[in-house]
Amino acid sequence: MAGAATARPGLSVSGEGHTIDIASDVDLSAGIDIAGRGNTLVIGPGVSLSTAPGGRHPALRIVGEGQHIRLGAGGRLSLQASVEGTGARLELGERVIATAFINLLGTHTDLTVGAGTTMVQAAIQLHEPGHIRIGRDCMISSQVYISLSDIHPIYDLATGERINPAASVEIGDHVWLGLRSMVMKGSRIGDGSVVAAGALVSGEVEPACIVGGTPARVLRRGVVWRRDFDEAPPEPVILPAAATSRLDGLLARLWRRARR
């Protein structure tokens, strides 16, 4: 409950109606600030929380009304996270290892990260209503940027109509985002895919493929990646000759179409 939790060093609480449940073994020296009304914070056991390198504020800042933040058990988190506005949801699953700068600003923003996902260094931006969903066991490399909007509006001069609306982002399970890659608004990345270093994703990415370039395009299909060299590779799939020929023809047509 809020009353007991507010006595802990490193936790600053103002406002009213908050629900706070922080496991007793969590070190709050990195700082958590909560203000506003009716916000919920749950931090599971075994979580290690620190401030992201270069961060100038507490590791977690929650301001507004009806925010819901949950940090799953066993996480190792180095954060500079701000949750401001109304009705936001930030959920990091169990055993997430992350160094990240995270902004959820405005109304009804939603960031979910699945269990076992790792982030070396990520910037994740939600400046408008919508969601970013990152699956389980993903691997996010250094200087990766993920956003559901352009952050600033652009209007048609003649009509006054906005021409760059926000759009939610979906990243499947076991996806590898390479060094300095960018995942832009409206992107959907299928399970098991690899986004090459420096690539910019702004649309659909099939499962189990490698994409690269700006904008990203398919470089190879039918891949499986592992985190470590000592993990066993998958069993090879042996296709009958006729099926192999058809598959080769299909891949060739898709490749030509992608290059147009």
C-alpha positions as CSV (number, residue, x, y, z in Angstrom):
1,M,0.0,0.0,0.0
2,A,1.1,3.6,-0.6
3,G,1.4,4.5,3.1
4,A,4.1,1.8,3.9
5,A,5.9,2.3,0.6
6,T,6.4,6.0,0.9
7,A,8.7,5.6,3.8
8,R,11.3,3.9,1.7
9,P,14.4,6.0,0.7
10,G,14.5,6.9,-2.9
11,L,10.7,6.9,-3.4
12,S,9.0,10.3,-3.5
13,V,5.1,10.3,-3.6
14,S,2.7,13.2,-3.7
15,G,-1.0,13.4,-4.7
16,E,-3.6,10.9,-3.7
17,G,-5.1,7.5,-4.3
18,H,-2.0,5.7,-5.6
19,T,-1.5,2.0,-5.3
20,I,2.2,1.1,-4.7
21,D,3.5,-2.4,-4.4
22,I,7.3,-2.7,-4.4
23,A,9.1,-5.9,-3.4
24,S,11.2,-5.5,-0.3
25,D,14.5,-6.4,-2.0
26,V,14.2,-3.7,-4.6
27,D,16.9,-0.9,-4.3
28,L,15.2,2.5,-4.9
29,S,18.4,4.6,-4.7
30,A,18.1,5.4,-8.4
31,G,14.9,7.4,-7.5
32,I,11.2,7.0,-8.3
33,D,8.9,10.1,-8.3
34,I,5.1,9.7,-8.3
35,A,2.7,12.6,-8.5
36,G,-1.0,13.1,-9.4
37,R,-3.9,10.8,-8.6
38,G,-4.8,7.2,-8.8
39,N,-1.6,5.8,-10.3
40,T,-0.4,2.2,-9.9
41,L,3.2,1.0,-9.5
42,V,4.1,-2.6,-9.1
43,I,7.7,-3.8,-9.0
44,G,8.3,-7.5,-8.6
45,P,11.0,-9.2,-6.5
46,G,14.6,-9.3,-7.5
47,V,14.4,-6.2,-9.7
48,S,17.6,-4.2,-10.0
49,L,16.8,-0.5,-10.9
50,S,19.4,2.1,-11.8
51,T,19.5,5.4,-13.8
52,A,20.4,5.1,-17.5
53,P,23.9,6.5,-18.2
54,G,23.6,10.2,-18.8
55,G,20.2,10.4,-17.2
56,R,19.5,13.7,-15.4
57,H,16.3,12.6,-13.6
58,P,15.1,9.8,-11.4
59,A,15.0,6.4,-13.1
60,L,11.2,6.4,-13.1
61,R,9.0,9.5,-13.1
62,I,5.2,9.1,-13.0
63,V,3.0,12.2,-13.3
64,G,-0.7,12.4,-14.0
65,E,-3.8,10.3,-13.5
66,G,-4.6,6.6,-13.9
67,Q,-1.1,5.5,-15.0
68,H,-0.3,1.8,-14.6
69,I,3.4,0.7,-14.4
70,R,4.6,-2.8,-13.8
71,L,8.2,-4.0,-13.7
72,G,8.3,-7.8,-13.7
73,A,10.3,-10.0,-11.3
74,G,14.0,-10.4,-11.9
75,G,14.5,-7.5,-14.2
76,R,17.8,-5.7,-14.5
77,L,16.8,-2.2,-15.5
78,S,18.8,1.0,-16.2
79,L,16.1,3.5,-17.1
80,Q,15.3,7.1,-17.7
81,A,11.6,6.7,-18.0
82,S,8.9,9.4,-17.9
83,V,5.2,8.5,-17.8
84,E,3.1,11.7,-18.0
85,G,-0.6,12.4,-18.8
86,T,-3.6,10.1,-18.4
87,G,-4.2,6.4,-18.6
88,A,-0.8,5.3,-19.7
89,R,0.5,1.7,-19.3
90,L,4.1,0.6,-19.1
91,E,4.7,-3.1,-18.5
92,L,8.2,-4.7,-18.6
93,G,8.0,-8.5,-18.3
94,E,9.9,-10.8,-16.1
95,R,13.7,-11.0,-16.5
96,V,13.9,-8.1,-18.9
97,I,17.4,-6.6,-19.1
98,A,17.3,-3.1,-20.4
99,T,19.2,0.2,-20.7
100,A,16.5,2.5,-22.1
101,F,15.2,6.0,-22.4
102,I,11.4,5.8,-22.4
103,N,8.8,8.5,-22.8
104,L,5.0,7.9,-22.5
105,L,3.4,11.3,-22.9
106,G,-0.2,12.4,-23.4
107,T,-3.2,10.1,-23.1
108,H,-3.6,6.4,-23.4
109,T,-0.1,5.4,-24.4
110,D,0.8,1.7,-24.0
111,L,4.3,0.1,-24.0
112,T,4.6,-3.6,-23.3
113,V,7.9,-5.6,-23.4
114,G,7.8,-9.4,-23.2
115,A,9.7,-11.6,-20.8
116,G,13.4,-12.2,-21.3
117,T,13.8,-9.3,-23.8
118,T,17.2,-7.5,-23.6
119,M,18.1,-3.9,-24.7
120,V,21.6,-2.7,-24.8
121,Q,20.6,0.9,-25.4
122,A,17.2,1.9,-26.7
123,A,15.1,5.1,-27.1
124,I,11.4,4.4,-27.1
125,Q,8.9,7.2,-27.7
126,L,5.2,7.3,-27.3
127,H,4.1,10.9,-27.7
128,E,0.5,10.2,-28.9
129,P,-2.3,7.7,-28.2
130,G,-1.4,4.2,-29.3
131,H,0.8,1.3,-28.4
132,I,4.2,-0.2,-28.9
133,R,4.4,-4.0,-28.2
134,I,7.7,-5.8,-28.1
135,G,7.5,-9.6,-27.8
136,R,9.4,-12.1,-25.7
137,D,13.1,-12.9,-26.0
138,C,13.8,-10.0,-28.3
139,M,17.4,-8.7,-28.6
140,I,17.7,-4.9,-29.1
141,S,21.2,-3.6,-29.8
142,S,22.8,-0.2,-29.1
143,Q,21.3,3.1,-30.2
144,V,18.0,1.6,-31.5
145,Y,15.1,4.0,-31.9
146,I,11.4,3.0,-31.8
147,S,8.5,5.4,-32.1
148,L,4.8,5.4,-32.9
149,S,4.8,9.0,-34.3
150,D,6.9,11.7,-35.8
151,I,6.6,13.5,-32.4
152,H,5.8,16.8,-34.1
153,P,2.7,17.4,-36.4
154,I,2.9,18.3,-40.1
155,Y,-0.1,20.0,-41.8
156,D,-1.2,20.5,-45.3
157,L,-0.8,24.2,-46.0
158,A,-4.0,24.4,-48.2
159,T,-6.4,22.4,-46.0
160,G,-4.9,22.6,-42.5
161,E,-5.3,18.8,-42.3
162,R,-2.6,16.9,-40.5
163,I,-0.7,14.6,-42.8
164,N,1.5,12.6,-40.5
165,P,-0.8,10.8,-38.0
166,A,0.6,8.3,-35.4
167,A,0.3,4.6,-35.8
168,S,1.0,1.7,-33.4
169,V,4.0,-0.6,-33.6
170,E,4.1,-4.4,-33.2
171,I,7.3,-6.3,-32.8
172,G,7.0,-10.1,-32.5
173,D,8.7,-12.7,-30.3
174,H,12.5,-13.4,-30.7
175,V,13.2,-10.4,-33.0
176,W,16.8,-9.0,-33.3
177,L,17.1,-5.3,-33.9
178,G,20.6,-4.5,-35.0
179,L,22.9,-1.6,-34.1
180,R,21.4,1.9,-34.8
181,S,18.3,0.5,-36.5
182,M,15.0,2.4,-36.4
183,V,11.5,1.2,-36.2
184,M,9.0,3.8,-37.2
185,K,5.3,4.4,-36.8
186,G,3.0,1.7,-38.1
187,S,5.7,-1.0,-38.4
188,R,4.9,-4.7,-37.8
189,I,7.8,-7.1,-37.5
190,G,7.1,-10.8,-37.6
191,D,8.5,-13.4,-35.1
192,G,12.1,-14.5,-35.4
193,S,13.2,-11.8,-37.9
194,V,16.5,-9.8,-37.9
195,V,16.7,-6.1,-38.7
196,A,20.2,-5.3,-39.9
197,A,22.4,-2.6,-38.5
198,G,21.4,0.9,-39.6
199,A,18.1,-0.3,-41.2
200,L,14.9,1.8,-41.1
201,V,11.7,-0.2,-40.8
202,S,8.5,1.7,-41.8
203,G,6.1,-1.1,-42.8
204,E,5.6,-4.9,-42.7
205,V,8.4,-7.4,-42.0
206,E,7.7,-11.0,-42.6
207,P,8.5,-13.6,-39.9
208,A,11.9,-15.4,-40.0
209,C,13.7,-13.1,-42.4
210,I,16.5,-10.6,-42.5
211,V,15.8,-7.1,-43.6
212,G,18.2,-4.2,-44.2
213,G,18.6,-0.8,-45.9
214,T,16.6,2.4,-45.8
215,P,13.8,1.7,-46.2
216,A,14.3,-1.9,-45.1
217,R,13.7,-4.6,-47.6
218,V,14.0,-8.4,-47.4
219,L,17.6,-9.7,-47.8
220,R,17.0,-13.3,-47.0
221,R,14.1,-15.5,-45.9
222,G,13.8,-18.7,-43.9
223,V,16.4,-17.8,-41.1
224,V,16.7,-18.7,-37.4
225,W,19.0,-16.8,-35.1
226,R,20.5,-17.6,-31.7
227,R,21.9,-15.5,-28.9
228,D,25.0,-17.5,-28.3
229,F,27.3,-19.7,-30.4
230,D,27.0,-22.6,-28.1
231,E,23.3,-22.9,-28.7
232,A,22.5,-25.7,-31.1
233,P,21.5,-24.7,-34.6
234,P,18.1,-25.8,-35.9
235,E,17.7,-29.2,-37.7
236,P,17.9,-28.7,-41.4
237,V,14.7,-28.9,-43.4
238,I,15.1,-31.3,-46.3
239,L,12.5,-30.7,-49.0
240,P,11.7,-32.9,-52.0
241,A,13.3,-31.7,-55.3
242,A,10.0,-30.5,-56.7
243,A,9.1,-28.6,-53.6
244,T,12.6,-27.0,-53.5
245,S,12.2,-25.9,-57.2
246,R,8.8,-24.3,-56.5
247,L,10.2,-22.6,-53.4
248,D,13.2,-21.3,-55.3
249,G,10.9,-19.9,-58.0
250,L,8.7,-18.2,-55.4
251,L,11.6,-16.6,-53.6
252,A,13.1,-15.4,-56.9
253,R,9.8,-13.7,-57.8
254,L,9.5,-12.1,-54.4
255,W,13.1,-10.9,-54.6
256,R,12.5,-9.3,-58.0
257,R,9.3,-7.7,-56.8
258,A,11.1,-6.3,-53.7
259,R,13.8,-4.7,-55.8
260,R,11.4,-2.8,-58.0
